[in-house]
Amino acid sequence: MGPATPPYPKTPTFNPTDLAEPICQYALQLVTERDDTCHPMGTAVPIGSCLALTARHILSACRRAYGFEEQQSGDRQFDFVMHAFQFSSGREARYWSVARIYWSISSEIAALQVRSNPDWIPPIFPRISFNPPRVGSRIVGFGYAANVDVQLDSLMVDPGAHTAVGEVIDVFPRGRDRALAPFPCFQVNAPFDDSMSGGPVFDDSGHLCGLICSNLPPFEPGEDHASLVALLRPSAGLSIDAPWAARPPGSWYPMLDLFNAIQGGARGLDGIAILPDGKLRFRQES
């Protein structure tokens, strides 16, 4: 299940969030490190004991900043370290390492293979809705909207957690446009910060329904923000080799198989199928 959804109004808000709030356990602060220098890179959402989802453009930014090689096997070799920090009871962070990254150029959703102390892995993960939220409904987004003060030796982080609330303005099941947002997404008026990218967005029933993607501030006084949230459906087609008892070690499989195992009964999951050519087919809602 997801976090409880207090009776927030749909009026757009953007507020600091105490790190002891339950919503913090559903997000990871991503930090890259190279040559003893750390940089905040965004937010991710743990969806299982060894997997998290984030926004692909965060990894594209890492590629521009650091560079990495793509191997024939599809592996990506990089010369930086990515850390992930999770909060559950204040400023002391639980540490997750990022072992592998997976993405597709046809989707804004990327996956991270993560590792952590088994005692730190939360007992629950957010329930996912693969359906887009209704236009006019409320959403709640969360992420880390300030620069990070990281002390890796003590796992102390000051990430600037924020929660944003808003209303669904429009839904683009096949993408908003061919240039900037060609992926399935929806638009909200919640005022997201750039470094909240990859953070979870929950619908009115507390289901994870998307990841924070972008924000366009108002041009004129009185206008709303125009923020985009990436829908989760395309993640089902990602090919991963994360450890899973149902698959031999090192084998690759589509994330749809894993979703059917760990998110069975999730909204909209039965409307996703993988075609023989590897493309996804989505059943249209009435």
Rosetta silent file (secondary structure, phi, psi, omega in degrees, C-alpha in Angstrom):
SEQUENCE: MGPATPPYPKTPTFNPTDLAEPICQYALQLVTERDDTCHPMGTAVPIGSCLALTARHILSACRRAYGFEEQQSGDRQFDFVMHAFQFSSGREARYWSVARIYWSISSEIAALQVRSNPDWIPPIFPRISFNPPRVGSRIVGFGYAANVDVQLDSLMVDPGAHTAVGEVIDVFPRGRDRALAPFPCFQVNAPFDDSMSGGPVFDDSGHLCGLICSNLPPFEPGEDHASLVALLRPSAGLSIDAPWAARPPGSWYPMLDLFNAIQGGARGLDGIAILPDGKLRFRQES
SCORE:     score description
SCORE:     0.000 S_00000001
   1 L     0.000  169.054  178.621    0.000    0.000    0.000 S_00000001
   2 L  -103.829 -175.820 -179.537    1.022    3.636   -0.214 S_00000001
   3 L   -67.621  151.396  174.501    1.117    6.379    2.367 S_00000001
   4 L   -60.942  143.385 -178.786   -2.079    7.526    3.969 S_00000001
   5 L  -106.589  102.543  178.407   -3.500   10.511    2.136 S_00000001
   6 L   -61.584  166.381 -177.581   -4.511   13.246    4.585 S_00000001
   7 L   -74.586   62.949  175.018   -7.393   15.526    3.580 S_00000001
   8 L   -67.368  145.182  168.336   -5.234   17.855    1.492 S_00000001
   9 L   -74.863  168.602  176.268   -7.112   20.319   -0.695 S_00000001
  10 L   -83.922   -6.450  177.894   -6.439   20.225   -4.442 S_00000001
  11 L   -58.102  129.798 -177.850   -5.109   23.790   -4.269 S_00000001
  12 L   -58.525  128.399  177.623   -1.454   23.669   -5.422 S_00000001
  13 E  -138.259  158.340  179.032    0.948   23.684   -2.475 S_00000001
  14 E  -146.317  107.625 -170.462    4.664   23.091   -1.965 S_00000001
  15 E  -133.139  144.722  172.789    5.777   22.540    1.615 S_00000001
  16 E   -59.686  148.966 -177.148    8.834   21.283    3.543 S_00000001
  17 L  -126.921  128.150  178.035    8.349   17.789    4.949 S_00000001
  18 L   -64.942  138.064 -176.078    9.762   16.476    8.202 S_00000001
  19 L   -68.414   -9.248  176.087   11.986   13.448    7.619 S_00000001
  20 L   -87.764   -5.283  179.962   10.039   11.498   10.234 S_00000001
  21 L   -67.410  142.927 -177.336    6.872   11.627    8.095 S_00000001
  22 H   -57.350  -30.302 -176.643    5.783    8.197    6.754 S_00000001
  23 H   -62.319  -23.670 -177.223    5.928    9.355    3.125 S_00000001
  24 H   -65.130  -27.623 -178.132    9.736    9.571    3.355 S_00000001
  25 H   -71.491  -11.233 -179.596   10.109    5.788    3.475 S_00000001
  26 H   -95.944   13.568 -179.004    8.697    5.612   -0.058 S_00000001
  27 L  -141.931  152.643  175.384   11.544    7.616   -1.612 S_00000001
  28 E  -121.566  131.856  171.734   15.315    7.434   -1.995 S_00000001
  29 E   -82.022  122.773 -179.084   17.590   10.445   -2.308 S_00000001
  30 E   -94.467  131.608 -179.459   20.056    9.777   -5.149 S_00000001
  31 E  -136.194  130.191  174.922   23.613   11.087   -4.796 S_00000001
  32 E   -98.851  150.861  179.752   26.536   10.491   -7.144 S_00000001
  33 E  -136.541  132.287  170.632   30.150   10.396   -5.959 S_00000001
  34 E  -152.535  135.955 -179.519   33.410   10.635   -7.858 S_00000001
  35 L    55.243   41.943  176.778   36.825   11.764   -6.619 S_00000001
  36 L    63.352   18.215  176.899   35.384   12.257   -3.092 S_00000001
  37 E  -115.852  130.723 -176.554   32.893   14.815   -4.434 S_00000001
  38 E  -109.661  144.729  178.282   29.161   14.242   -4.038 S_00000001
  39 E  -136.334  131.645  173.388   26.321   15.663   -6.113 S_00000001
  40 E   -70.864  138.020 -176.436   22.552   15.336   -5.588 S_00000001
  41 E  -124.684   -5.487  179.488   20.925   13.883   -8.707 S_00000001
  42 E   138.384 -154.806 -172.219   17.254   13.407   -7.858 S_00000001
  43 E  -132.949  153.551  174.649   14.872   10.956   -6.244 S_00000001
  44 E  -136.703  168.990 -178.112   13.882    7.303   -6.716 S_00000001
  45 E  -126.116  115.984  175.984   11.112    5.039   -5.436 S_00000001
  46 E   -70.725  130.315  179.472   11.861    1.584   -3.969 S_00000001
  47 L  -118.811   -0.107  178.759    9.331   -0.946   -5.289 S_00000001
  48 L  -169.117  179.065 -174.628   10.945   -4.130   -3.965 S_00000001
  49 L   -67.134  -18.303 -179.068   13.842   -5.407   -1.898 S_00000001
  50 L  -136.891   14.221 -177.835   16.309   -4.903   -4.774 S_00000001
  51 E  -135.472  144.541  173.906   14.592   -2.562   -7.240 S_00000001
  52 E  -139.842  155.440  175.657   13.738    1.116   -7.446 S_00000001
  53 E  -110.400  147.276  175.779   12.250    3.316  -10.166 S_00000001
  54 E  -150.077  179.857  178.980   13.457    6.762  -11.156 S_00000001
  55 E   -85.131  134.508 -177.402   13.275    9.222  -14.049 S_00000001
  56 H   -61.408  -32.891 -176.147   15.434    8.355  -17.055 S_00000001
  57 H   -67.351  -18.436  172.809   16.568   11.951  -17.546 S_00000001
  58 H   -64.850  -43.819  179.520   18.404   11.728  -14.200 S_00000001
  59 H   -70.317  -32.715  174.764   20.592    8.987  -15.678 S_00000001
  60 H   -63.248  -37.807  177.255   20.976   10.989  -18.877 S_00000001
  61 H   -65.680  -38.044  175.336   22.304   13.841  -16.738 S_00000001
  62 H   -62.491  -40.292 -179.591   24.795   11.414  -15.146 S_00000001
  63 H   -63.898  -42.186  178.333   25.882   10.347  -18.601 S_00000001
  64 H   -66.250  -37.805 -176.048   26.486   13.950  -19.651 S_00000001
  65 H   -76.807  -38.613 -171.687   28.331   14.746  -16.424 S_00000001
  66 H  -117.506  -30.295 -174.581   30.460   11.613  -16.110 S_00000001
  67 L    77.124  146.171  169.531   30.091    9.537  -19.266 S_00000001
  68 E  -160.366  158.450 -174.062   29.823    5.764  -19.373 S_00000001
  69 E   -95.975  141.143  174.066   30.211    3.019  -21.928 S_00000001
  70 E  -101.557  121.650 -177.237   27.422    0.871  -23.310 S_00000001
  71 L   -86.236  164.272  177.947   28.548   -2.720  -23.866 S_00000001
  72 L   -58.414  -33.752 -178.795   27.311   -5.129  -26.542 S_00000001
  73 L   -71.826   -9.812 -175.361   25.483   -7.054  -23.851 S_00000001
  74 L    98.695  -12.012  177.138   23.516   -3.929  -22.955 S_00000001
  75 L   -64.764  151.475  175.734   25.476   -3.391  -19.744 S_00000001
  76 E  -119.864  120.418 -179.175   26.536    0.150  -18.941 S_00000001
  77 E   -97.846  125.104 -179.180   29.949    0.638  -17.357 S_00000001
  78 E  -131.170  155.413 -174.716   30.375    3.873  -15.426 S_00000001
  79 L  -109.402   35.223  172.216   33.174    5.392  -13.405 S_00000001
  80 L  -135.333  166.145  178.777   31.159    6.988  -10.636 S_00000001
  81 E  -110.447  135.351  175.190   29.312    5.630   -7.624 S_00000001
  82 E  -109.956  125.349  177.421   25.611    6.224   -7.063 S_00000001
  83 E  -106.279  154.403  173.995   24.324    6.201   -3.497 S_00000001
  84 E  -133.460  136.576 -177.140   20.703    6.154   -2.325 S_00000001
  85 E  -123.041  135.553 -179.658   19.503    7.296    1.086 S_00000001
  86 E  -123.446  140.331 -178.602   16.210    6.451    2.738 S_00000001
  87 L  -116.477  138.906  177.587   14.674    8.095    5.793 S_00000001
  88 L  -134.820  -16.887 -177.555   12.210    6.540    8.173 S_00000001
  89 L  -154.479   47.341  177.770   12.623    8.261   11.516 S_00000001
  90 L   117.197 -157.231 -170.423   14.463   11.529   11.173 S_00000001
  91 L   -80.220  -14.844  178.045   17.768   12.713    9.714 S_00000001
  92 E   -73.376  128.662 -172.652   19.700    9.467   10.071 S_00000001
  93 L   -99.677  144.131  168.361   19.736    7.818    6.659 S_00000001
  94 E   -89.869  134.645 -172.406   19.519    4.181    5.664 S_00000001
  95 E   -98.518  131.953  172.572   22.057    3.494    2.934 S_00000001
  96 E  -123.576  136.345  173.764   21.330    1.715   -0.352 S_00000001
  97 E   -98.365  148.012  178.037   23.958    1.178   -3.044 S_00000001
  98 E   -99.566  114.688 -174.753   23.028    1.266   -6.734 S_00000001
  99 E   -92.353  -37.390 -177.844   24.490   -1.809   -8.453 S_00000001
 100 E  -147.246  157.319  176.130   22.985   -1.586  -11.945 S_00000001
 101 E  -127.377  147.421 -179.959   20.818    0.725  -14.017 S_00000001
 102 E  -134.855  134.519  174.508   18.257   -0.157  -16.689 S_00000001
 103 L  -154.438  166.955  174.192   16.527    2.113  -19.151 S_00000001
 104 L  -132.229  141.802 -178.987   14.930    2.319  -22.567 S_00000001
 105 L   -69.874  -12.481 -179.082   15.039    5.319  -24.878 S_00000001
 106 L   -90.760    1.739 -176.221   11.300    4.869  -25.482 S_00000001
 107 L  -136.848  150.402  174.373   10.389    5.487  -21.832 S_00000001
 108 L   -90.276   -5.268  179.110   11.003    8.142  -19.203 S_00000001
 109 E   -92.968  131.316  173.940   10.976    5.434  -16.505 S_00000001
 110 E  -121.781  159.394  179.175   14.299    3.825  -15.532 S_00000001
 111 E  -120.028  148.449  177.730   15.007    1.077  -13.014 S_00000001
 112 E  -122.434  131.938  169.754   17.824    0.739  -10.496 S_00000001
 113 E   -86.930  119.347 -173.845   19.094   -2.493   -8.976 S_00000001
 114 E  -120.636  155.782  179.069   19.745   -1.546   -5.354 S_00000001
 115 E  -133.899  143.561  179.672   21.264   -3.283   -2.353 S_00000001
 116 E  -152.047  167.911  172.364   20.878   -2.574    1.330 S_00000001
 117 L   -59.845  126.278 -178.037   21.258   -4.079    4.763 S_00000001
 118 H   -54.447  -29.555  179.484   18.391   -6.612    5.012 S_00000001
 119 H   -70.543  -16.319 -177.430   17.441   -5.134    8.383 S_00000001
 120 H   -95.496  -15.412 -176.643   16.845   -1.779    6.676 S_00000001
 121 L   -67.919  126.684 -176.069   14.583   -2.982    3.887 S_00000001
 122 L   -65.761  151.544 -178.485   11.047   -1.751    4.650 S_00000001
 123 L   -74.054  -17.725 -179.155    8.342   -4.359    5.264 S_00000001
 124 L  -133.470  154.830  175.552    6.011   -2.731    2.738 S_00000001
 125 L  -128.495  160.819 -176.297    6.337   -1.030   -0.626 S_00000001
 126 L   -64.620  141.677  170.676    3.890    1.247   -2.395 S_00000001
 127 L   -76.128  140.859 -173.468    0.999   -0.320   -4.247 S_00000001
 128 E  -105.499  140.400  167.050    1.128    0.676   -7.888 S_00000001
 129 E  -111.925  120.272  177.294   -1.608    1.878  -10.195 S_00000001
 130 L   -87.303   -3.710  174.826   -0.707    1.469  -13.864 S_00000001
 131 L   -86.198  147.370  174.366   -3.816    3.423  -14.827 S_00000001
 132 L   -71.147  148.675  176.042   -3.612    7.202  -15.232 S_00000001
 133 L   -69.405  161.749 -179.770   -5.416    9.232  -12.574 S_00000001
 134 L   -74.674  142.675  172.725   -8.657   10.978  -13.475 S_00000001
 135 L   -60.759  132.977 -178.214   -8.600   14.552  -14.745 S_00000001
 136 L    93.318   -9.881  179.392   -9.656   16.785  -11.876 S_00000001
 137 L   -84.859  165.718 -177.119   -8.477   14.380   -9.169 S_00000001
 138 E   -91.712  146.374  172.668   -5.874   15.229   -6.551 S_00000001
 139 E  -130.453  157.360  175.741   -2.290   14.002   -6.519 S_00000001
 140 E  -128.253  122.273  178.635    0.491   14.220   -3.930 S_00000001
 141 E  -111.556  151.871 -177.520    4.136   14.307   -5.054 S_00000001
 142 E  -140.053  144.594  175.794    7.245   13.947   -2.918 S_00000001
 143 E  -175.902 -177.489 -175.616   10.955   14.493   -3.462 S_00000001
 144 E  -107.637  105.780 -164.846   14.152   16.108   -2.283 S_00000001
 145 L  -102.637   13.929  179.813   14.115   19.695   -3.433 S_00000001
 146 L  -134.809  165.484  176.097   17.283   21.164   -1.982 S_00000001
 147 L   -61.721  150.090 -175.597   21.004   20.586   -2.232 S_00000001
 148 L   -96.706  134.225  171.153   22.283   17.690   -0.194 S_00000001
 149 E  -103.213   99.650 -171.430   24.722   18.008    2.688 S_00000001
 150 E  -105.911  130.324  169.098   26.215   14.504    2.681 S_00000001
 151 E  -121.734   93.065 -171.217   28.569   12.990    5.222 S_00000001
 152 L   -63.171  -29.224 -177.610   28.996    9.486    3.864 S_00000001
 153 L   -68.353  -28.966 -179.364   31.033    8.272    6.827 S_00000001
 154 L  -110.585   -0.339 -178.572   28.186    8.940    9.242 S_00000001
 155 L    55.083   41.045  175.238   25.287    8.561    6.764 S_00000001
 156 E  -105.938  129.234 -175.359   23.945   11.963    7.729 S_00000001
 157 E  -136.003  143.400  173.599   22.101   13.824    5.008 S_00000001
 158 E  -119.862   87.926 -166.631   20.135   17.070    4.856 S_00000001
 159 L   -90.105  -11.885 -178.366   18.087   16.540    1.702 S_00000001
 160 L    70.110   57.543 -178.830   15.373   19.203    1.856 S_00000001
 161 E   -68.025  136.853  178.475   12.322   16.926    1.643 S_00000001
 162 E  -138.181  149.073  173.785    9.212   18.558    0.168 S_00000001
 163 E  -117.991  133.258  178.959    5.648   17.515   -0.558 S_00000001
 164 E  -120.664  138.513 -179.684    3.668   19.070   -3.404 S_00000001
 165 E  -121.219  144.616  177.834   -0.082   18.815   -3.889 S_00000001
 166 E  -167.823 -167.926 -175.349   -2.074   19.594   -6.996 S_00000001
 167 E  -122.241  144.625  176.438   -4.752   18.587   -9.468 S_00000001
 168 E   -74.045  122.320 -177.270   -4.604   16.477  -12.632 S_00000001
 169 E   -96.475  -39.912 -178.249   -5.112   18.833  -15.578 S_00000001
 170 E  -158.802  157.384  179.433   -4.728   16.493  -18.567 S_00000001
 171 E  -125.321  135.650 -179.031   -3.632   12.948  -19.429 S_00000001
 172 E  -124.382   85.440 -174.176   -1.496   11.973  -22.438 S_00000001
 173 L   -61.203  -27.191 -179.068   -1.575    8.147  -22.738 S_00000001
 174 L  -112.902   10.181 -179.563    0.693    8.142  -25.810 S_00000001
 175 L   111.844  147.506 -179.075    2.802   11.193  -24.995 S_00000001
 176 L   -78.690  -38.855  179.733    2.177   14.917  -24.949 S_00000001
 177 L  -155.270  172.790 -175.285    4.363   15.746  -27.947 S_00000001
 178 L   -87.630  -11.175 -174.327    7.046   14.169  -30.129 S_00000001
 179 L  -103.539  -61.303 -171.915    9.937   16.334  -28.921 S_00000001
 180 L   -93.798  -29.717 -177.163    9.942   17.052  -25.178 S_00000001
 181 L  -142.081   68.100 -178.764    7.447   14.532  -23.775 S_00000001
 182 L   -82.969    7.953 -176.016    6.899   11.650  -26.224 S_00000001
 183 L  -107.525  157.852  177.712    6.212    9.198  -23.386 S_00000001
 184 L   -58.187  129.788 -175.129    2.922    8.427  -21.538 S_00000001
 185 E  -160.510  174.505  171.513    2.400   11.118  -18.917 S_00000001
 186 E  -141.373  154.920 -176.650   -0.080   13.456  -17.287 S_00000001
 187 E  -103.633  137.658  177.084   -0.017   17.150  -16.458 S_00000001
 188 E  -131.534  165.350  177.388   -0.657   18.576  -13.000 S_00000001
 189 L  -100.740   13.715  177.898   -0.551   22.045  -11.476 S_00000001
 190 L   -71.226  137.335 -178.114    1.581   20.967   -8.500 S_00000001
 191 L   -85.043   86.294  178.571    4.745   23.090   -8.124 S_00000001
 192 L   -79.497  154.440  172.137    7.572   20.544   -8.313 S_00000001
 193 L   -98.818  150.754 -176.402   11.243   21.440   -7.909 S_00000001
 194 H   -55.059  -42.435 -175.399   13.774   20.220  -10.510 S_00000001
 195 H   -77.417    1.267  171.611   15.677   18.039   -8.036 S_00000001
 196 H   -82.478   -3.078 -178.171   12.438   16.234   -7.109 S_00000001
 197 L   -50.441  136.135 -178.934   12.685   14.432  -10.471 S_00000001
 198 L    88.206   -7.065 -178.576   12.035   10.700  -10.120 S_00000001
 199 L   -73.722  160.074 -176.152   10.069   11.169   -6.910 S_00000001
 200 E   -74.741  145.897  171.277    6.792    9.333   -6.261 S_00000001
 201 E  -123.159  125.262 -176.874    3.389   10.732   -7.175 S_00000001
 202 E  -108.772  142.267  176.971    0.402    9.205   -5.385 S_00000001
 203 L   -83.721 -174.286 -173.251   -3.220    9.335   -6.471 S_00000001
 204 L   -66.644  -17.601  179.306   -6.171   10.103   -4.233 S_00000001
 205 L  -100.477    6.884  176.818   -6.319    6.520   -2.950 S_00000001
 206 L    87.605    8.373  177.872   -2.628    6.411   -2.013 S_00000001
 207 L   -85.263  141.436  172.434   -1.440    4.336   -5.000 S_00000001
 208 E   -68.991  118.075 -174.714    1.845    5.167   -6.705 S_00000001
 209 E  -119.777   -3.559  179.461    0.660    6.364  -10.135 S_00000001
 210 E   178.846  177.485  177.548    3.735    8.086  -11.612 S_00000001
 211 E  -122.697  140.906  178.356    7.128    9.701  -11.174 S_00000001
 212 E   -60.150  132.687 -174.829    7.902   13.416  -11.135 S_00000001
 213 E  -118.908  -52.777 -175.874    9.313   14.405  -14.501 S_00000001
 214 E  -158.125  168.187  179.014    9.393   18.175  -15.077 S_00000001
 215 E  -146.047  134.273  174.056    7.992   21.534  -14.047 S_00000001
 216 E  -117.809  109.763 -178.505    7.259   24.712  -15.967 S_00000001
 217 L   -64.239  162.093  178.932    6.708   27.696  -13.629 S_00000001
 218 L   -62.883  145.692  174.837    3.965   30.223  -14.386 S_00000001
 219 L   -86.259  -32.415 -176.078    4.742   32.933  -16.940 S_00000001
 220 L  -125.969  151.296  175.374    2.225   35.406  -15.541 S_00000001
 221 L   -56.392  137.119  179.640    0.911   36.139  -12.033 S_00000001
 222 L    92.344  -14.206  176.532   -2.117   34.012  -11.271 S_00000001
 223 L   -80.385  159.757  178.111   -1.146   31.217  -13.639 S_00000001
 224 L   -93.727  161.402  168.777   -0.537   27.678  -12.430 S_00000001
 225 L   -66.539  152.227  173.737    2.560   25.542  -12.739 S_00000001
 226 E  -119.304   93.405 -176.379    2.544   23.073  -15.636 S_00000001
 227 E  -106.698  146.254  178.564    4.233   19.952  -14.272 S_00000001
 228 E  -111.190  141.149  176.889    4.545   16.576  -15.964 S_00000001
 229 E  -122.435  126.629  179.121    4.374   13.163  -14.295 S_00000001
 230 E   -77.973  128.422  174.857    5.562   10.059  -16.169 S_00000001
 231 E   -70.653  155.083 -171.659    3.077    7.184  -16.132 S_00000001
 232 L   -88.614  -12.239 -175.286    4.415    3.834  -14.912 S_00000001
 233 H   -50.998  -47.327 -175.313    3.094    1.564  -17.691 S_00000001
 234 H   -61.789  -20.696  179.951    6.242    1.634  -19.877 S_00000001
 235 H   -63.018  -22.977 -178.787    8.363    0.286  -17.012 S_00000001
 236 H   -63.637  -23.266 -178.403    6.692   -3.101  -17.541 S_00000001
 237 H   -91.591   -4.784  179.172    8.673   -3.514  -20.753 S_00000001
 238 L   -65.286  137.592  176.142   12.109   -2.892  -19.259 S_00000001
 239 E   -95.724  126.032 -175.663   14.419   -5.911  -19.437 S_00000001
 240 E  -133.437  164.047  175.093   16.292   -6.507  -16.177 S_00000001
 241 L  -128.210   29.828 -179.511   18.476   -9.155  -14.542 S_00000001
 242 L   -63.728  147.100 -179.576   17.850   -8.259  -10.905 S_00000001
 243 L   -57.928  131.927 -179.930   18.020  -11.196   -8.453 S_00000001
 244 L  -154.620  129.348 -175.702   14.681  -13.015   -8.230 S_00000001
 245 L   -60.623  -24.378 -177.599   14.016  -16.482   -6.866 S_00000001
 246 L   -82.101   -3.953 -179.250   11.715  -17.250   -9.794 S_00000001
 247 L  -129.986  145.117  176.670   14.522  -16.791  -12.341 S_00000001
 248 L   -61.061  146.867  178.697   17.989  -18.395  -12.613 S_00000001
 249 L   -54.946  134.417  177.473   20.808  -16.071  -11.496 S_00000001
 250 L    85.456   -4.682 -179.105   21.953  -13.790  -14.299 S_00000001
 251 L   -82.171  150.400  179.472   18.892  -14.353  -16.489 S_00000001
 252 L  -100.370  146.350 -179.082   17.080  -11.416  -18.093 S_00000001
 253 E  -156.243  156.967  178.154   13.310  -10.990  -17.943 S_00000001
 254 E   -75.268  146.364  179.749   10.737   -8.206  -18.471 S_00000001
 255 H   -62.558  -21.019  176.653    9.684   -6.228  -15.438 S_00000001
 256 H   -57.308  -39.115  178.780    6.089   -7.170  -16.280 S_00000001
 257 H   -61.606  -42.859 -179.963    6.836  -10.676  -14.979 S_00000001
 258 H   -68.009  -41.708  178.315    8.100   -9.252  -11.698 S_00000001
 259 H   -59.393  -40.927  179.561    5.147   -6.865  -11.397 S_00000001
 260 H   -62.649  -28.541 -179.157    2.740   -9.784  -11.841 S_00000001
 261 H   -83.265  -44.036 -173.510    4.493  -11.538   -8.935 S_00000001
 262 H  -100.609  -14.377  179.825    4.921   -8.671   -6.469 S_00000001
 263 L  -124.717   29.567 -178.699    2.102   -6.349   -7.556 S_00000001
 264 L   -52.825  131.706 -178.130   -0.533   -8.938   -8.469 S_00000001
 265 L    86.526    0.688  178.808   -3.924   -7.275   -8.690 S_00000001
 266 L   -62.081  145.991 -177.557   -2.431   -3.818   -9.161 S_00000001
 267 E   -60.045  126.475  175.933   -4.737   -1.446  -10.986 S_00000001
 268 L    84.063   -7.391 -177.082   -4.276   -1.638  -14.732 S_00000001
 269 H   -66.107  -34.918 -179.444   -1.704   -4.440  -14.634 S_00000001
 270 H   -71.968   -8.588  178.264   -4.067   -6.862  -16.393 S_00000001
 271 H   -96.826   10.018  179.983   -4.294   -4.400  -19.274 S_00000001
 272 E  -113.080  131.283  177.814   -0.570   -4.634  -20.114 S_00000001
 273 E  -140.229  150.144  176.612    0.813   -7.277  -22.439 S_00000001
 274 E  -101.323  123.362 -179.354    4.126   -7.813  -24.215 S_00000001
 275 L   -79.024  164.748 -179.089    3.792   -8.539  -27.943 S_00000001
 276 L   -56.206  -29.110  179.775    6.067  -11.016  -29.795 S_00000001
 277 L   -84.148    4.686  178.444    8.207   -8.120  -31.074 S_00000001
 278 L    90.282   -7.833  179.033    8.838   -6.990  -27.487 S_00000001
 279 L   -78.420  157.244  179.390    6.587   -3.941  -27.668 S_00000001
 280 E   -92.408  145.212  171.847    3.967   -3.252  -25.018 S_00000001
 281 E  -117.813  129.570  179.683    0.240   -3.251  -25.657 S_00000001
 282 E  -112.112  130.003  173.150   -2.010   -1.258  -23.320 S_00000001
 283 L   -74.908  131.664 -178.324   -5.717   -1.860  -23.038 S_00000001
 284 L   -78.171  137.275  175.360   -7.561    1.423  -23.288 S_00000001
 285 L   -76.046  150.258  177.199   -9.821    2.432  -20.428 S_00000001
 286 L   -80.702    0.000    0.000  -13.403    3.214  -21.227 S_00000001
